[in-house]
Amino acid sequence: MIPMVDLKAELELLKEPIFNALKEVLESGEYILGSKGKELEKQIASYVGATYGIGVGNGTDALHLALRALDIGPGDEVITTPFTFFATAEVIAQVGATPVFVDIEKETYNIDPLKIEEKITGNTKAIIVVHLYGQSTKMKEILKVAKEFNLKVVEDACQAIGTECDGKRVGTIGDIGCFSFFPSKNLGAYGDAGMVVTNDKSLYEKVSTLRNHGSQIKYIHSTIGVNSRLDEFQAAILLIKLKYLDIFLHKRKEIAKKYTLELNSLVKTPPIIENREHTFHQYCIELDERDQLATFLQKNDISSAIYYPIPLHLQEAFKYLNYHKGDFPIAEIAATKILALPIYPTMTFEKQDKIISIIKKFIEKKDQK
């Protein structure tokens, strides 16, 4: 079976340095808020071009703490996309604010900046943009709207570490950026982990305090915080894997290039847009017969996945927002047509050739009917 991601093959490449790093942590007796975590914060901040990095428990906590640091809460509205993982809007609700959805661009599946202004009210405090699948959103246009209406910009870069937009790495372009190191991400831990980055010292201090029970000094608590600390084991693993990230991103782009070359005349493939990089956390195609192709791939021992089958405005958890089917047609159509194909740095071209061959066979059979 060809998987969506092959973490075992990746571990085989890096087993010796990773095991040595874990041994170092065990022998140090330092497991929480230690030297590995501090070094990772420093290196991630440097990698993306931010002044500060704050390690947290996961990408969801990163988003949640970003909103808390921006003092967003009850009565406030936060604009975001309905076509993303649930956590993006979940955190808005968790701080007591109201998620306000805006439809997406047809080509990239990212939030459409041209549709944001009409959703802004006197209660709007921020925009959460998502760099979906590793494709950067139109940050220049987003920042222009944000500046005009005095809104904060949170970058959900959980799927997009290393992605660039207009020469800057995402996560550093808005007010605050959030990353996930979930195991399947382009830079993945072996458990949950996340990072907040910012150039704002005040936001850095707030997030640092909030992630540790509202405390900077042991047993002295200045605010109500949470327990969301990136542990030393995950930090040690990520420090090793960060050394290989650019190599792995290059391999992803090469795999994506081959997919596009072979498939773009048969299905809709991801666009490569000037000054808006794509690092291919997912490689998603679009076709009317999405479900039939997924079944055909499965029968031929090839995995695939749907990101995402139900837009957020139609999720039961957000029923209270009173959105209805038809409110965001581009997101709704994408949810019925999009299919993610296997992509990971250790994928061989032989495996990719098999995937391409099976897709072509499916298209040929479809066209003959």
LINWO-V51174 format. One record per residue. N is the residue number from 1. RES is the residue in one small letter. SS is DSSP state (helix for helix, strand for strand, loop for the rest). PSI is psi in degrees with one decimal (NA if undefined). D_FIRST is the distance of its C-alpha to the first C-alpha in whole Angstrom. Layout:
n->N res->RES ss->SS psi->PSI d_first->D_FIRST
n->N res->RES ss->SS psi->PSI d_first->D_FIRST
This chain:
n->1 res->m ss->loop psi->128.7 d_first->0
n->2 res->i ss->strand psi->116.3 d_first->4
n->3 res->p ss->loop psi->168.4 d_first->6
n->4 res->m ss->loop psi->-37.1 d_first->10
n->5 res->v ss->loop psi->142.4 d_first->11
n->6 res->d ss->loop psi->88.1 d_first->11
n->7 res->l ss->helix psi->-27.4 d_first->14
n->8 res->k ss->helix psi->-43.0 d_first->14
n->9 res->a ss->helix psi->-37.8 d_first->14
n->10 res->e ss->helix psi->-40.6 d_first->17
n->11 res->l ss->helix psi->-38.4 d_first->18
n->12 res->e ss->helix psi->-36.3 d_first->18
n->13 res->l ss->helix psi->-35.6 d_first->20
n->14 res->l ss->helix psi->12.1 d_first->23
n->15 res->k ss->helix psi->-49.3 d_first->23
n->16 res->e ss->helix psi->-52.3 d_first->27
n->17 res->p ss->helix psi->-34.3 d_first->28
n->18 res->i ss->helix psi->-44.3 d_first->26
n->19 res->f ss->helix psi->-38.3 d_first->27
n->20 res->n ss->helix psi->-39.6 d_first->31
n->21 res->a ss->helix psi->-40.4 d_first->31
n->22 res->l ss->helix psi->-38.3 d_first->30
n->23 res->k ss->helix psi->-40.6 d_first->33
n->24 res->e ss->helix psi->-43.3 d_first->35
n->25 res->v ss->helix psi->-46.6 d_first->35
n->26 res->l ss->helix psi->-43.0 d_first->35
n->27 res->e ss->helix psi->-22.3 d_first->38
n->28 res->s ss->helix psi->-28.6 d_first->40
n->29 res->g ss->loop psi->13.0 d_first->40
n->30 res->e ss->loop psi->112.1 d_first->40
n->31 res->y ss->loop psi->-24.1 d_first->37
n->32 res->i ss->strand psi->132.0 d_first->38
n->33 res->l ss->loop psi->47.8 d_first->40
n->34 res->g ss->loop psi->-161.9 d_first->40
n->35 res->s ss->helix psi->-34.5 d_first->40
n->36 res->k ss->helix psi->-42.3 d_first->36
n->37 res->g ss->helix psi->-42.1 d_first->36
n->38 res->k ss->helix psi->-40.3 d_first->39
n->39 res->e ss->helix psi->-38.7 d_first->38
n->40 res->l ss->helix psi->-43.0 d_first->35
n->41 res->e ss->helix psi->-44.0 d_first->37
n->42 res->k ss->helix psi->-44.6 d_first->39
n->43 res->q ss->helix psi->-37.7 d_first->36
n->44 res->i ss->helix psi->-44.4 d_first->34
n->45 res->a ss->helix psi->-44.7 d_first->37
n->46 res->s ss->helix psi->-41.8 d_first->38
n->47 res->y ss->helix psi->-43.7 d_first->35
n->48 res->v ss->helix psi->-13.3 d_first->35
n->49 res->g ss->loop psi->29.0 d_first->39
n->50 res->a ss->loop psi->161.0 d_first->40
n->51 res->t ss->loop psi->-37.3 d_first->43
n->52 res->y ss->strand psi->146.6 d_first->42
n->53 res->g ss->strand psi->141.3 d_first->38
n->54 res->i ss->strand psi->114.0 d_first->38
n->55 res->g ss->strand psi->134.1 d_first->35
n->56 res->v ss->strand psi->177.5 d_first->34
n->57 res->g ss->loop psi->-29.8 d_first->32
n->58 res->n ss->loop psi->174.7 d_first->29
n->59 res->g ss->helix psi->-34.7 d_first->29
n->60 res->t ss->helix psi->-45.0 d_first->31
n->61 res->d ss->helix psi->-35.8 d_first->34
n->62 res->a ss->helix psi->-47.7 d_first->34
n->63 res->l ss->helix psi->-44.0 d_first->35
n->64 res->h ss->helix psi->-47.3 d_first->37
n->65 res->l ss->helix psi->-30.2 d_first->39
n->66 res->a ss->helix psi->-44.9 d_first->39
n->67 res->l ss->helix psi->-40.5 d_first->41
n->68 res->r ss->helix psi->-43.1 d_first->43
n->69 res->a ss->helix psi->-28.8 d_first->44
n->70 res->l ss->loop psi->5.9 d_first->45
n->71 res->d ss->loop psi->36.7 d_first->47
n->72 res->i ss->loop psi->130.9 d_first->45
n->73 res->g ss->loop psi->-154.5 d_first->46
n->74 res->p ss->loop psi->135.9 d_first->48
n->75 res->g ss->loop psi->-16.0 d_first->49
n->76 res->d ss->loop psi->156.5 d_first->47
n->77 res->e ss->strand psi->142.0 d_first->45
n->78 res->v ss->strand psi->123.5 d_first->42
n->79 res->i ss->strand psi->136.2 d_first->40
n->80 res->t ss->strand psi->-176.6 d_first->36
n->81 res->t ss->strand psi->146.2 d_first->34
n->82 res->p ss->loop psi->-3.3 d_first->32
n->83 res->f ss->loop psi->82.5 d_first->29
n->84 res->t ss->loop psi->178.1 d_first->27
n->85 res->f ss->loop psi->149.4 d_first->26
n->86 res->f ss->loop psi->-35.4 d_first->28
n->87 res->a ss->helix psi->-31.9 d_first->30
n->88 res->t ss->helix psi->-44.0 d_first->32
n->89 res->a ss->helix psi->-27.3 d_first->34
n->90 res->e ss->helix psi->-42.7 d_first->34
n->91 res->v ss->helix psi->-29.8 d_first->36
n->92 res->i ss->helix psi->-46.4 d_first->38
n->93 res->a ss->helix psi->-36.0 d_first->39
n->94 res->q ss->helix psi->-32.7 d_first->39
n->95 res->v ss->loop psi->2.6 d_first->42
n->96 res->g ss->loop psi->2.4 d_first->44
n->97 res->a ss->loop psi->175.4 d_first->44
n->98 res->t ss->strand psi->123.1 d_first->42
n->99 res->p ss->strand psi->132.6 d_first->39
n->100 res->v ss->strand psi->118.3 d_first->40
n->101 res->f ss->strand psi->149.4 d_first->38
n->102 res->v ss->strand psi->138.1 d_first->38
n->103 res->d ss->loop psi->169.5 d_first->36
n->104 res->i ss->strand psi->167.1 d_first->34
n->105 res->e ss->loop psi->139.8 d_first->34
n->106 res->k ss->loop psi->-37.2 d_first->32
n->107 res->e ss->loop psi->-45.1 d_first->30
n->108 res->t ss->loop psi->-14.9 d_first->29
n->109 res->y ss->loop psi->7.1 d_first->29
n->110 res->n ss->loop psi->161.9 d_first->31
n->111 res->i ss->strand psi->139.5 d_first->34
n->112 res->d ss->loop psi->109.4 d_first->37
n->113 res->p ss->helix psi->-28.3 d_first->40
n->114 res->l ss->helix psi->-15.2 d_first->42
n->115 res->k ss->helix psi->3.8 d_first->42
n->116 res->i ss->loop psi->-45.4 d_first->43
n->117 res->e ss->helix psi->-37.7 d_first->46
n->118 res->e ss->helix psi->-15.4 d_first->47
n->119 res->k ss->helix psi->-1.7 d_first->45
n->120 res->i ss->loop psi->132.3 d_first->47
n->121 res->t ss->loop psi->-177.7 d_first->50
n->122 res->g ss->loop psi->-16.3 d_first->53
n->123 res->n ss->loop psi->-6.0 d_first->50
n->124 res->t ss->strand psi->127.8 d_first->47
n->125 res->k ss->strand psi->-22.8 d_first->47
n->126 res->a ss->strand psi->165.0 d_first->43
n->127 res->i ss->strand psi->129.1 d_first->40
n->128 res->i ss->strand psi->113.5 d_first->37
n->129 res->v ss->strand psi->145.2 d_first->35
n->130 res->v ss->strand psi->126.4 d_first->31
n->131 res->h ss->loop psi->81.8 d_first->29
n->132 res->l ss->helix psi->135.9 d_first->26
n->133 res->y ss->helix psi->3.2 d_first->23
n->134 res->g ss->helix psi->3.4 d_first->25
n->135 res->q ss->strand psi->122.2 d_first->28
n->136 res->s ss->loop psi->147.3 d_first->31
n->137 res->t ss->loop psi->175.9 d_first->33
n->138 res->k ss->loop psi->82.0 d_first->37
n->139 res->m ss->helix psi->-35.0 d_first->39
n->140 res->k ss->helix psi->-45.7 d_first->42
n->141 res->e ss->helix psi->-38.6 d_first->43
n->142 res->i ss->helix psi->-46.1 d_first->41
n->143 res->l ss->helix psi->-33.2 d_first->44
n->144 res->k ss->helix psi->-45.6 d_first->47
n->145 res->v ss->helix psi->-44.9 d_first->46
n->146 res->a ss->helix psi->-42.3 d_first->46
n->147 res->k ss->helix psi->-41.6 d_first->49
n->148 res->e ss->helix psi->-36.0 d_first->51
n->149 res->f ss->loop psi->12.7 d_first->51
n->150 res->n ss->loop psi->51.0 d_first->51
n->151 res->l ss->loop psi->147.0 d_first->47
n->152 res->k ss->strand psi->150.3 d_first->45
n->153 res->v ss->strand psi->118.2 d_first->41
n->154 res->v ss->strand psi->126.8 d_first->38
n->155 res->e ss->strand psi->114.6 d_first->35
n->156 res->d ss->strand psi->92.7 d_first->32
n->157 res->a ss->loop psi->27.6 d_first->30
n->158 res->c ss->loop psi->-26.5 d_first->27
n->159 res->q ss->loop psi->12.2 d_first->25
n->160 res->a ss->loop psi->29.9 d_first->27
n->161 res->i ss->loop psi->133.4 d_first->28
n->162 res->g ss->loop psi->-12.9 d_first->29
n->163 res->t ss->loop psi->141.3 d_first->30
n->164 res->e ss->strand psi->149.4 d_first->33
n->165 res->c ss->strand psi->119.0 d_first->36
n->166 res->d ss->loop psi->40.0 d_first->39
n->167 res->g ss->loop psi->-1.3 d_first->38
n->168 res->k ss->strand psi->145.1 d_first->38
n->169 res->r ss->strand psi->136.9 d_first->35
n->170 res->v ss->loop psi->153.8 d_first->34
n->171 res->g ss->loop psi->-20.8 d_first->35
n->172 res->t ss->loop psi->0.9 d_first->38
n->173 res->i ss->loop psi->-36.3 d_first->40
n->174 res->g ss->loop psi->-156.6 d_first->41
n->175 res->d ss->loop psi->-32.4 d_first->43
n->176 res->i ss->strand psi->142.4 d_first->40
n->177 res->g ss->strand psi->149.6 d_first->36
n->178 res->c ss->strand psi->133.4 d_first->33
n->179 res->f ss->strand psi->147.5 d_first->30
n->180 res->s ss->strand psi->139.8 d_first->27
n->181 res->f ss->loop psi->33.4 d_first->25
n->182 res->f ss->loop psi->144.7 d_first->22
n->183 res->p ss->loop psi->-33.5 d_first->19
n->184 res->s ss->loop psi->-4.8 d_first->17
n->185 res->k ss->loop psi->166.8 d_first->20
n->186 res->n ss->loop psi->-31.2 d_first->21
n->187 res->l ss->loop psi->101.6 d_first->23
n->188 res->g ss->loop psi->140.2 d_first->22
n->189 res->a ss->loop psi->-174.2 d_first->23
n->190 res->y ss->loop psi->47.2 d_first->22
n->191 res->g ss->loop psi->-163.8 d_first->24
n->192 res->d ss->loop psi->143.1 d_first->26
n->193 res->a ss->loop psi->154.6 d_first->28
n->194 res->g ss->strand psi->175.6 d_first->30
n->195 res->m ss->strand psi->139.5 d_first->33
n->196 res->v ss->strand psi->136.0 d_first->36
n->197 res->v ss->strand psi->149.6 d_first->38
n->198 res->t ss->strand psi->160.8 d_first->41
n->199 res->n ss->loop psi->1.2 d_first->44
n->200 res->d ss->loop psi->115.5 d_first->46
n->201 res->k ss->helix psi->-38.8 d_first->48
n->202 res->s ss->helix psi->-44.1 d_first->49
n->203 res->l ss->helix psi->-38.5 d_first->45
n->204 res->y ss->helix psi->-47.1 d_first->44
n->205 res->e ss->helix psi->-38.0 d_first->47
n->206 res->k ss->helix psi->-47.8 d_first->46
n->207 res->v ss->helix psi->-41.6 d_first->42
n->208 res->s ss->helix psi->-39.3 d_first->43
n->209 res->t ss->helix psi->-47.1 d_first->45
n->210 res->l ss->helix psi->-36.4 d_first->43
n->211 res->r ss->loop psi->-16.5 d_first->40
n->212 res->n ss->strand psi->55.6 d_first->42
n->213 res->h ss->loop psi->28.8 d_first->44
n->214 res->g ss->loop psi->28.6 d_first->47
n->215 res->s ss->strand psi->137.3 d_first->48
n->216 res->q ss->strand psi->-30.5 d_first->49
n->217 res->i ss->strand psi->131.0 d_first->51
n->218 res->k ss->loop psi->127.1 d_first->50
n->219 res->y ss->loop psi->7.3 d_first->51
n->220 res->i ss->strand psi->116.8 d_first->53
n->221 res->h ss->strand psi->116.4 d_first->51
n->222 res->s ss->loop psi->-15.1 d_first->52
n->223 res->t ss->loop psi->171.7 d_first->50
n->224 res->i ss->loop psi->114.3 d_first->47
n->225 res->g ss->loop psi->-153.8 d_first->44
n->226 res->v ss->loop psi->172.8 d_first->41
n->227 res->n ss->strand psi->98.0 d_first->39
n->228 res->s ss->loop psi->82.4 d_first->36
n->229 res->r ss->loop psi->132.6 d_first->36
n->230 res->l ss->loop psi->117.5 d_first->33
n->231 res->d ss->strand psi->164.9 d_first->33
n->232 res->e ss->helix psi->-30.8 d_first->34
n->233 res->f ss->helix psi->-47.3 d_first->30
n->234 res->q ss->helix psi->-39.0 d_first->28
n->235 res->a ss->helix psi->-41.7 d_first->31
n->236 res->a ss->helix psi->-42.8 d_first->31
n->237 res->i ss->helix psi->-45.6 d_first->27
n->238 res->l ss->helix psi->-33.1 d_first->27
n->239 res->l ss->helix psi->-37.6 d_first->30
n->240 res->i ss->helix psi->-48.2 d_first->28
n->241 res->k ss->helix psi->-27.9 d_first->25
n->242 res->l ss->helix psi->-31.1 d_first->28
n->243 res->k ss->loop psi->-26.7 d_first->29
n->244 res->y ss->loop psi->0.0 d_first->26
n->245 res->l ss->helix psi->-47.8 d_first->26
n->246 res->d ss->helix psi->-35.5 d_first->27
n->247 res->i ss->helix psi->-44.9 d_first->25
n->248 res->f ss->helix psi->-37.1 d_first->22
n->249 res->l ss->helix psi->-39.4 d_first->23
n->250 res->h ss->helix psi->-42.1 d_first->24
n->251 res->k ss->helix psi->-40.5 d_first->21
n->252 res->r ss->helix psi->-43.2 d_first->20
n->253 res->k ss->helix psi->-36.0 d_first->23
n->254 res->e ss->helix psi->-41.8 d_first->22
n->255 res->i ss->helix psi->-44.7 d_first->18
n->256 res->a ss->helix psi->-40.9 d_first->20
n->257 res->k ss->helix psi->-41.9 d_first->23
n->258 res->k ss->helix psi->-43.8 d_first->20
n->259 res->y ss->helix psi->-49.7 d_first->19
n->260 res->t ss->helix psi->-43.4 d_first->22
n->261 res->l ss->helix psi->-39.9 d_first->24
n->262 res->e ss->helix psi->-26.1 d_first->22
n->263 res->l ss->helix psi->-11.1 d_first->21
n->264 res->n ss->loop psi->-16.1 d_first->25
n->265 res->s ss->loop psi->-7.4 d_first->26
n->266 res->l ss->loop psi->-35.6 d_first->24
n->267 res->v ss->loop psi->168.3 d_first->23
n->268 res->k ss->strand psi->126.2 d_first->25
n->269 res->t ss->loop psi->162.7 d_first->23
n->270 res->p ss->loop psi->135.6 d_first->25
n->271 res->p ss->loop psi->148.9 d_first->28
n->272 res->i ss->loop psi->114.2 d_first->29
n->273 res->i ss->strand psi->133.3 d_first->33
n->274 res->e ss->loop psi->131.9 d_first->36
n->275 res->n ss->loop psi->7.1 d_first->36
n->276 res->r ss->strand psi->92.4 d_first->33
n->277 res->e ss->loop psi->158.8 d_first->30
n->278 res->h ss->strand psi->124.5 d_first->27
n->279 res->t ss->loop psi->4.7 d_first->24
n->280 res->f ss->loop psi->56.8 d_first->21
n->281 res->h ss->loop psi->-39.3 d_first->20
n->282 res->q ss->loop psi->146.9 d_first->18
n->283 res->y ss->strand psi->108.0 d_first->18
n->284 res->c ss->strand psi->130.0 d_first->19
n->285 res->i ss->strand psi->167.4 d_first->20
n->286 res->e ss->strand psi->130.8 d_first->22
n->287 res->l ss->loop psi->155.8 d_first->23
n->288 res->d ss->loop psi->-35.7 d_first->25
n->289 res->e ss->loop psi->39.6 d_first->22
n->290 res->r ss->helix psi->-50.9 d_first->20
n->291 res->d ss->helix psi->-38.3 d_first->19
n->292 res->q ss->helix psi->-40.3 d_first->18
n->293 res->l ss->helix psi->-41.6 d_first->16
n->294 res->a ss->helix psi->-42.1 d_first->14
n->295 res->t ss->helix psi->-41.9 d_first->14
n->296 res->f ss->helix psi->-41.3 d_first->13
n->297 res->l ss->helix psi->-43.6 d_first->10
n->298 res->q ss->helix psi->-41.7 d_first->9
n->299 res->k ss->helix psi->-23.3 d_first->10
n->300 res->n ss->loop psi->23.8 d_first->8
n->301 res->d ss->loop psi->39.7 d_first->4
n->302 res->i ss->strand psi->126.7 d_first->6
n->303 res->s ss->loop psi->157.3 d_first->7
n->304 res->s ss->strand psi->169.8 d_first->11
n->305 res->a ss->strand psi->157.9 d_first->14
n->306 res->i ss->loop psi->113.4 d_first->18
n->307 res->y ss->loop psi->92.0 d_first->20
n->308 res->y ss->loop psi->142.6 d_first->23
n->309 res->p ss->loop psi->-24.3 d_first->23
n->310 res->i ss->loop psi->115.4 d_first->27
n->311 res->p ss->loop psi->154.7 d_first->29
n->312 res->l ss->helix psi->-33.9 d_first->31
n->313 res->h ss->helix psi->-14.1 d_first->34
n->314 res->l ss->helix psi->4.5 d_first->33
n->315 res->q ss->loop psi->141.7 d_first->32
n->316 res->e ss->helix psi->-35.8 d_first->34
n->317 res->a ss->helix psi->-24.6 d_first->35
n->318 res->f ss->helix psi->20.6 d_first->36
n->319 res->k ss->helix psi->-31.6 d_first->38
n->320 res->y ss->helix psi->-15.6 d_first->41
n->321 res->l ss->helix psi->-10.2 d_first->41
n->322 res->n ss->loop psi->34.7 d_first->42
n->323 res->y ss->loop psi->159.7 d_first->40
n->324 res->h ss->loop psi->162.2 d_first->39
n->325 res->k ss->loop psi->133.4 d_first->36
n->326 res->g ss->loop psi->-12.0 d_first->38
n->327 res->d ss->loop psi->-35.2 d_first->39
n->328 res->f ss->loop psi->77.8 d_first->36
n->329 res->p ss->helix psi->-35.2 d_first->35
n->330 res->i ss->helix psi->-43.8 d_first->33
n->331 res->a ss->helix psi->-40.6 d_first->31
n->332 res->e ss->helix psi->-40.1 d_first->30
n->333 res->i ss->helix psi->-43.9 d_first->29
n->334 res->a ss->helix psi->-38.3 d_first->27
n->335 res->a ss->helix psi->-22.4 d_first->25
n->336 res->t ss->helix psi->-10.7 d_first->25
n->337 res->k ss->helix psi->-15.7 d_first->23
n->338 res->i ss->strand psi->139.9 d_first->21
n->339 res->l ss->strand psi->128.5 d_first->17
n->340 res->a ss->strand psi->133.9 d_first->16
n->341 res->l ss->strand psi->157.4 d_first->13
n->342 res->p ss->loop psi->133.7 d_first->11
n->343 res->i ss->loop psi->124.5 d_first->14
n->344 res->y ss->loop psi->153.9 d_first->14
n->345 res->p ss->loop psi->-27.7 d_first->17
n->346 res->t ss->loop psi->5.7 d_first->15
n->347 res->m ss->loop psi->132.0 d_first->12
n->348 res->t ss->loop psi->155.7 d_first->13
n->349 res->f ss->helix psi->-24.8 d_first->15
n->350 res->e ss->helix psi->-43.8 d_first->13
n->351 res->k ss->helix psi->-41.2 d_first->10
n->352 res->q ss->helix psi->-39.4 d_first->12
n->353 res->d ss->helix psi->-37.5 d_first->14
n->354 res->k ss->helix psi->-45.0 d_first->11
n->355 res->i ss->helix psi->-47.4 d_first->11
n->356 res->i ss->helix psi->-42.5 d_first->15
n->357 res->s ss->helix psi->-43.1 d_first->15
n->358 res->i ss->helix psi->-38.9 d_first->13
n->359 res->i ss->helix psi->-43.0 d_first->15
n->360 res->k ss->helix psi->-39.4 d_first->18
n->361 res->k ss->helix psi->-41.9 d_first->18
n->362 res->f ss->helix psi->-46.7 d_first->18
n->363 res->i ss->helix psi->-41.7 d_first->21
n->364 res->e ss->helix psi->-45.2 d_first->23
n->365 res->k ss->helix psi->-41.8 d_first->22
n->366 res->k ss->helix psi->-45.2 d_first->24
n->367 res->d ss->helix psi->-24.0 d_first->27
n->368 res->q ss->helix psi->-15.6 d_first->28
n->369 res->k ss->loop psi->NA d_first->28
